[in-house]
């Protein structure tokens, strides 16, 4: 849809996040889905073949670099720790 904005699995982002109150860091990765870390919601990104779990509350900014592919071939995520 033309005016619908979503964060879809497979989209590539540059993510800026707060490591500490005074230290903001960033990385580029492909969004995989969401998960939980304790009582917090985490966003999961594939960063150069490694899954990075980042609490949503620590994200300062996300720039979309590439849109998600139209159709992602779905393989079984049974037993997976994240979901999309």
C-alpha positions in Angstrom: 0.0 0.0 0.0 1.3 3.4 -1.0 1.0 5.1 2.4 1.7 2.1 4.7 5.0 2.1 6.5 6.1 -1.2 8.0 9.3 -2.8 9.2 9.3 -6.0 7.3 11.6 -9.0 7.6 14.3 -8.9 4.9 14.6 -5.1 4.9 18.1 -3.6 5.4 18.5 -0.9 8.0 21.2 1.4 9.5 20.4 1.3 13.2 21.6 3.9 15.8 21.4 2.8 19.4 22.4 4.0 22.8 25.1 1.9 24.4 25.2 4.3 27.4 23.7 7.7 28.1 26.6 9.5 26.3 27.6 6.8 23.7 25.5 6.3 20.6 26.6 3.5 18.2 25.4 2.2 14.9 25.4 -0.8 12.6 23.8 -2.1 9.3 21.8 -5.2 9.2 18.8 -7.1 7.8 15.7 -7.1 10.0 14.7 -10.7 10.9 11.9 -10.2 13.5 11.2 -9.5 17.1 11.9 -11.5 20.3 12.1 -11.0 24.0 15.1 -10.3 26.3 13.8 -10.7 29.8 10.8 -8.4 30.1 11.9 -6.2 27.1 11.0 -6.4 23.4 14.0 -6.9 21.2 14.4 -6.4 17.4 16.6 -9.0 15.7 19.0 -8.2 12.9 21.3 -10.3 10.8 24.7 -8.4 11.0 27.2 -10.1 8.7 25.9 -13.6 9.5 25.5 -13.0 13.2 22.1 -12.4 14.9 22.0 -9.2 16.9 19.3 -8.8 19.5 18.7 -5.1 20.4 16.2 -3.9 22.9 13.7 -1.6 21.2 14.0 1.0 24.0 17.7 1.5 23.2 17.1 2.3 19.5 17.5 6.0 18.7 17.0 5.9 14.9 16.6 3.5 12.0 17.3 4.4 8.4 15.9 2.0 5.8 18.6 1.3 3.2 16.7 -1.4 1.2 13.1 -2.5 1.2 12.2 -6.1 2.0 11.9 -8.4 -1.0 8.4 -8.8 -2.3 8.2 -12.5 -1.4 10.5 -14.1 1.1 10.8 -17.9 0.7 9.6 -19.2 4.0 11.4 -22.1 5.6 10.4 -23.6 8.9 11.3 -21.5 11.9 10.2 -24.3 14.3 12.1 -23.9 17.5 13.3 -20.4 16.5 13.9 -17.8 19.2 12.5 -14.9 17.1 9.5 -14.4 14.9 8.6 -11.9 12.2 
